[in-house]
Amino acid sequence: MSNTLTLIQSNASNPKVWVVIGVTVAGIVILAETRKRRIKALREEDFGAFVDRFELLPFPSPPPPAAKQSLSGLTFSISDAFDVKDYITGFGSPQWKKTHEAAEKTAVVVTTLLRNGATCVAKTIMEEMGFGITGENKHYGTPINPLMPSNVPGGSSSGSAVSVAAELVDFALAIDTTGGVRIPASFCGILGFRPSQGTVSSVGVLPNSQSLETVGWFARDPSVLCHIGHALLNLSAVSQRRQRSFIFADDLFELSDIPKQKSVHVVRKAIENLSGYQTPKHISVGQYVASNVPSLAEFCEISGKSQNSAETLRALSSVMLSLQRHEFKTNHEEWSQTCKSFLGTRFSNDVAAALKTRNESVKSLYRVKTEMRATIRSLLKEDGILVIPTVADPPPKLNSKNKNSLNEFLERNYALSSIASMSGCCQVIIPLGKHGDRPISVSFLTYYGGDKFLLDTILEVYASLQDQADIASTLAPVTDSNGIEASEVMKEKGNAAYKGKQWNKAVSFYTEAIKLNGANATYFCNRAAAFLELGRFQQAEEDCTEAVLIDKKNVKAYLRRGTARESLRRNKEAAADFRHALVLEPQNKTAKLAEKRLRKIMS
């Protein structure tokens, strides 16, 4: 027994002892709370974006008559994958930091920016080892999304994006492998640029997957975005007038729940009055890829699915992730085997999947990549720009425990990011205001090596895009002129869109109906039907649950919730829903067949 405890017991009846104990405990509590508040204040001050602060001053300006440095007076931050002399590159992992030495040289891209007049002020938090697209980090904390503090900022380069969105720096460097620049740019409402793969030096940058990743950057101002591109890509400052042809990826916009009025329509209106822009075209990217990337058929056959647009993109993203794991294993297998137990749960799973990767189909993976580059070049030629949604979904809530919902989010967004990652083409992310409380963005992609063409395009159309986005945000809601309740008008429009197989459009109309009248079970049930068609099973289940709460006798709600739960492989719950539907409608054939099928599976 300790001396302290003995002393307390021997003086237990002395009230002064308890006063001293109380004061001591209170002091400890106050100190702990003070420290907690100080840490919180520091996090709020820098939005939790930084992992190291320092100052790398720019190179001296050249004497006249040399031109002024293009980035003079600007500050920037860098992701924790970039080397800085005398600092340990942490790769988003404290364990990596503990087991590596300080860098002997600064990354080439950082030096290039210093030479062009910019000042580097910090390293930023990233997801561990460059995996993931939510931006969460178990060890350092997740940077705070300035636009949606309760939601993730996007990753893997979350801290870099947040530092720009929160106006802590003028621009930031980051790594994009499977969406590491594109997704946080969209979620934080800022500009992002993923250059053609391999065109920016990666010397002094820790690799995750060399054939997929590239150094990218964030900015709030399009001219700054372009100045960075000119410095890092060594581009000519002379802009040439060229024809431009926009191609809208109709099937990809069907993946997004943002109304086309605020995305596709904004882009169309923005280029209407600009010279040199041809009439926009439309395409199904999934079908085009299926027809022109024959090597991908092997991976569609493996999954046992037909080669429609959605399955083609799912197969493409699967190849992308397989390639990432293979290359990560090649780069870091020995370290990962010894240190994987120190990683956060989700990322240890990513690493474990990478370490299990086998090499049998590696040649096929690279063949798909080669064919994808040729396919995008064939589609866009010398003047084409593909317009796609950057993301399919709003930013998930922080620390989400719903694995089904998260897996759907990952699957749908990897499908979008796989196009640039697998073709190596360049992509720019452009914010277009908000829809409700979430940011909107679209992406422009062009052929491999067309970086200057794309950057020049942004300078030309950015102001017009923002004007049209502002107009779209102020458009009056649809009104009823025949005395019919406005929510019913929206429901009927949703029904018409559903019959026309315009699933996302149907979701938008049903959502407007729900906003006008959230006490109608039919609106939720109808939106659930559209979500089922889109493969958004978690959202379909949530809508059906809402419908059941409003109307416990809504047979369609039980049937659709059962279908959603069966798709999520929650067979027991699905069977219960179909049985409930049979109680309400004993002769319902759909419910009978489904209940029988599930009973057989579970037995």
N, C-alpha and C positions, 0 to 999 in steps of 0.2 A: 504493500500500500504506500502511496506517495506521501511525503512529508506534508504537502499542502492539504491532502484529504484528511490526514491525521489531525492536523491543526484545526481544520473546520469542524471535525467531529468533536474534538475536545472543547471547542468553544461554541458549540451549537446553540447554547442557551443565551449567548451574549448578543444582544441586538446590534451592537456596533459591527460585529463580524459580518452580519447579513447586509448591513448598509454598505460596507466595503465591497462585498461580493456583488451587490446590486449595481454599485457605481462602476465596478470593473467590467461587468457584463454589458452594461449600457454603453460604456466607452468603446468596447469591442464592436458592438452593433453599430454605433455611430460611425466609427472608423470604416467599417465594411461598407456601410451605406454611402459614406462620403466617397470612398474609392469607386463604388459602383456608379455613382452619379458623375464622377469625374470622367470615367471611361465612356459613359453614355454621352456626356457632353462633347468629348473628343470625337466620338463616332458621328454625332449629329453635325459637328463642325465640318468634317470631311466626308460625310455620308458613308463612312466605313469603306472608302474606296482604296486607301493607301496601305501598303504593307511596309514600305521604307520611304522616308523623306530625305532628300539631299538636294544639291544644286550643281548641275553641270553647266557651266557657262559657255556661251557660244564662242566660236573662233573669232578673232579680231576681224573687223571689216576691212576689205581690201581698200587701198587708197584710190582716190579719184584718178582717172575718169571711170574706174570700174563701176559696174551697176551695183546698186544697193542689194544686200542679201535679201532674198525673197521671203524669208520667214523671220526677219528682224523684229524683235520685240515680242514674239509669241512664246508662250510657255507650253510644255507638253509633258505627259506622263507616259510610262511604258509598262506593259504587262510584265509579270514576274518570270517570263520565259526569256527575257533579253539580258544579255551579259552587260554589266557595268564594272569597270575595273575596280578591284578592291572590295567589291560586294559579292556575296554569295547569291547566285541565281536560284531562287527557291522553288520554281515550278509549281507553285500553289500548295506545296507540301512541307510542313515543318521537318518531317523525317528526311526528305530530300536535302533540305538545307543543312541538317545535322551531319549528313554523310558526304558532303561535298565541300570543296575548297572555294575560296574567293576567286572570281574571274581575273585573269591576267590582262585581258583586253576588253574594251567596250565594243559592243556589237556594231557592225559596219553601218547599219541603217541609222543607229543613234548618232554615230559620228557624222554621218552625212547631214543630218538635220542640224547638228551643232554648227557644222561648217556653213550652213545656209542661214545662220543667225538666230535659231531658236534656242531656248533654255529648257533643259530637262530638270524637273523638280521632284519626281517621285516614281516609285515602282508601285504597281497596283495589284490588288488581289485578283486571282484567277481561279477557275475550278482546278482541282487537283489533276496534275499531269496533262492538262489540256483536254480531258474528257468532259462530255456533258454540254448541254445547251440551256440550262436554267440559270447558271451563275452562282449557285449556292456553294459555300465552302464551310465545312464542319469546323475546321481548325481556326481560321481567321475571322469567321463571321461573314455573312453575306452582305455585300454593298447594298445600300438603300437606293431603290429606284426613285428618283426625284418626282416622277409623274404618278407613280402608284406605290407608295411606301409599304403597303401590305402585300405586295406581289413581287415576284422574282424580277431581277433586272435583265435576265438572259445571260447566256455564257457561250463559250468558256471565258471570254475576256470581259467579265462583268465590271471589274473595278475601273478599267480604262473607259468603258462607255459611261459609267456613272460620273467619273471625274469630269468628263466633257459636258454631260447633260446638266450637272450641278454647277457648271461654270467655274470649276476649280482650276481648270487649265483651258487653253484654246483648242488643243487637239491632243490625240493620244494614239500611240501605236498598240497593235494587238496582233493576235494570231487567229487566222480563220482556217479551220480544218473541215469541220462538218456544219459550220454556221457560226463560228466563234465571234465574228464581227457582225455578221448580218442580223442575227437574232437579237443581240443586245441593242444594236442601233435601232431596230424597230420598236422594241419594248421601252426604250428610253426616249424615243421621239427625236433622234438626231440623225445626221448624215453618216453613212458608213461606206467604205470602199474596199472591195476585195479585188486586187489586181489579178491579171493573168498569172497562173501558177508558175513560179520559178523566175518571174521577171524582176523581183526585188530580192536583193541579197539576203540570205539566211545565215550568213557567217556570224557566229556569236549568238545564235538563237537556238534554244533547246528544242529538239524535234519530237513531235508526237508521231506524225505520219508524213514523210517528206513528199510523197507524190500527190497528196491531197492538200496539204497546208500551204499557206502563203502569208506573208506579212501584210496586214491591212491597217486601216486607220479610221478614226472617228473625227468629226468636226461639226460645228454648228453652222458654219458659214461656207457656202459653196466655193467661194474664191479661195479660202484657206484649204479646203479639200483638194482643190486643183493644184495649188502651189506645192502642197506636199507631194502629190503625184508627179509633178514636173521635176521635183528635186530627187525623189527616190527612183524614178524611172528614167531620169535624164532625158526628158522630152523637150522638144522644140517649143518655144513660146509662141511661135507663129500659128495662128488658127486658120485653117483652110475651109472655105465654103464647100459643103458636100450635101448631096441628097441624103435624106434619112427616111427609112421606112419602119414604122412601128408595127409590131405583130403582137396581138393580145392572145395570151394562152387561156382560152376559154375554160378548158377543163381544170386548170389550176385555180382560177378564180371561183370555181364551184367548190373548192376545198375551203375557201375563206368565208367566214360569216359576216364580213363587212359588206354593207349594201354597195352594189356596183355604182350607185349614184355618187358614192364618196371615193371611189377608186378608179374604175375604168372610165366612167363618165368624166371625171376630173382631168384625166390624161388626154382624152379625146378633145375636150374643150380647150385645153391648154395649147395644143398644137394646131388647132383649127386655123388660126390667123397668122401662123409663123411660116415664112417662106422656106422652101426647100424640103418641106415635109409632105410625103405622099399620103394618100388615103390609107388609113390603118387597115391591116388584114387581121384575120382571126384563124386560130389553129388549135387543134388538140395535140398538145406536146406529147402526152403519153402515147397516143396512136402513132405520131411521127417517129418517136424513139423506137417503138415496137417494130416499125417497118424498116428502120435504117440501122439498128444495132442488133444484128443477128446473134451475136454471142450472148446477148441477154436472155434469149429464149431458154438456154440451158438452166438458168436460175429460176425462171418462171416454171419450168417443168419440175424442178426439184421441189418447189413449194406446192405442186399439184394444182395450180390455179391457171385459169385461162388468161390469155395475154390481152386483157382489156386495158384501158388507160390507167386506172387506179392500180391494178396489179403490176403493170409495167413499172410504174414509179416506185411501188413498194419493193419490187425486185431490184431496181437500180439503187435504192437506199440501202438495201441489204448487202449488195456488192460493195458499196462505199464503206459500210461499217466493217465488213470482213477484211477489206483492204487496210483500213485503219488499224485493226487489231493485229494483222499480220506484221505491219511495219513497226508498230509499237513494240511487239514482241522482239523483233530483230534489234531494235534500238536499246531496249531496257530490260531484257529478260532477266539477266543476272541480278540486277539491283532489285527488281520487283519480287523475285523469289524470296529474297531475304528480308524485304521491308514491307510486304503487302499487308501485314497484320496491323501496321500503323496508319493505314489509309482509312478515310471515312467509308462507311458501309457501302454506299452506292458505288463509290469509285473503286473499292477493292473488288466489287463484282465486275466492273469494267475491265480491270486489270486481270482478274481471274479468267474472264472470257478471252482476253487477248493471249494469255499464256497457254490456253488450251488449243489455240488455233493450230491447224495442221496445214501443210504446204501443198496438198494434192491439187487444189484448183487455183493456185496463185496465178498461173499463166492465163487462165480464163478471166480472172479478175482484171488483170492489166489489159487484156484484149478488149474487154468492155470499155475500159477507160479510153483506149486508143480510138475505138469506133465512135464513142460519144463525142470526142473532140471533132472528128471529121463530120459527124452528123450536125452538130451545132453550126459548124462553118458552112455546111451545105444549105442549112436553113436560112442563115442570116447573111451570107455572102459578104459583100463589102460595105453595105449600107443599112443592114437590118439591126433592129433593137427589139429584143423580146421583152414584153411587159408581163410581170408575174406578181402575185402577192408575195411579200417577204415571208410572212408567217401565216399559219392557218388559224391560229387561236389566240385569245388574249393571254397575257402573262399569268401563269398559275399562281395561286396563293403561296406565300412562303411556308416552308416546312409541311407541305402537303403530304398526308399519309395515304391518300387514295392511289394505290398502285395502278389500278385499271385505268383511271383517268390520266395519270401521268404517262402510262405506256401509250395510250391513244395520242396524247399530245406529242410525244417523241416521234411516234411513227408518222404522223401527218406532217410534222415540220421537217423531219429528215427527208421525206419525199420531195419537199420543195428545195431544200438546200443541196440535194444530191445532183441537181442539174449542173450547177457551176462547179461543185467539187469534183464531179466525175468527168467533166469536159475540160476543166482548167480555164474556162472563160472568165472574163472580168464581169463584176456585178456591182452596181451602186444602189444604195438604199436611200430612199427619199421620204421624209416625213410629210404627211398630208393632214395634219391636225388631229382631231379626236372624233371617236364615235362613242357617245356616252362619256365614260371616264377613261377609256382606253385609247392609246395612240394608234393612228393609222399610218401605214407606209405602203409604198409599192417599190418594186425593184426593176431596174433596167439591166438587161444582160446583153453583151455583144460578144463577137467571136474572139478566140484566143489571139492576143496581141493587139486588140482594138482599144487599148486603154485610153489613148489620147482622144480617139473618136468619141468614146463614152464620156470622158471628162469635159470635152468641149460641148457635148450635147447638154450636160447638166448646167453649164454656165448659161446656155441659150434658153433653156426651158424652165429653170427653177423658179424665177419670179412669176411666170405665168401659171405654173402649177400651184404656187401658194395662193395666188389670187383666186383661182378656180376652187381650191379647197375651202377658202373662206366663204365663197358664195354657196358652195354645197352645204356648209355647216349651218347656214342661215335660211335655207329653203323652208318654206312653211310646210307643216305636215299635211297629209292628204285629208281633205274635208269632204263631208257628205252633203250632197245638194238635194237629196230626195227624202229627207226625214229619217233615213235609216241610221241606226246607231253606228258611229264611226268605227267601233271595234269590229262590228259585223262586216263592214265594208272591207276592212283589212283581212278578215278571215276569208271572205269570198275571193279576194285577190290571191291569198295564200293557196286556196283550193285550186284556183285556175293554174297557178304556177306549178303546183304539185302534179296536176294532171298533165302538164306539159313537160314533166320530168326536170323542172328547174328547181332542184331541191334547195339550194341555198337561198334562192329568191323566195321560195315558200317559207323557209325559216325566218327570213327578214320580215315578211308580212305577218306571220303568226306572232312574232315577237312584238311588233307594233300593236297588234290586237291585245296582247297580254298587258302591255304598258297602259292601254286605255281601259282595260277591264281584267284585272288579275284574279277575278273570282269565277271565271268561266272554265270549267273542266275541259270542254271541247277544244279550246284554244291550245291548252297544254298537250292534250292528247294528239291533236293534229300536228303540232310541232314535233312531237315525239316520232310520228310516222316519217316526217322528213329527215329527222336525225338518223333514223334507222337506215334510210336509203343512203345517207352519207357515211354510214359506218361509225357514227358517233354514239356508241351504245351507252356510255356512261351518262351522257346528256339526255338520251332518250329515256333511260331509267328514271332519272331525276324528274323529268317532266311528267311521266306516268304516275310517279309517286305523288306529285303535286295534284294531279287530276283525281287520283283516288281519295286524297284528303278532302277535296272539294265535293266529290260525288262518289260515294262508296259503291254505287251500283253501275259504274261505268265499265262495261264489259271490255270495250276496246282498250281501255287503259291497262287492264289486267293482261290482255293478250299481248299488247305491245311491250309491256314491262317484262313479261315472260320471255318474249323473243330477245329483248335486249340482254336479259340476264343469262339466257342460254348462250348467246354470242360471247358473253364475258366468262363462259364456262362455270357459271354458278347454277348448276343444274338443279340442285335441291330447291333453291328459291324460285327458279323458273317453273318447276313442276307445281309448286304451291300456287303460283299465279294462275296457271292453266286450270288447276282444280277449282280455284275460286271462280274463274270465268264459267266453268261447268255448273257450279252451284247456281249462278245467276241465269245461265242459259244452258240447260242440260243437253240440248240437241246441237250445240255449237260444234261443227265438224273440225274447225281449226284447233280448238282447244282439245278435243278428243284425240286427234292424231298426235298433237304435240305432247300431251300428257302420257300417251302410250309410248311414244318414242323415248321420252326421258326416263320412264320407268324401266324400259329395256336397257338403256345405257347404264343406269345406276345399279341395276341388278347384276 
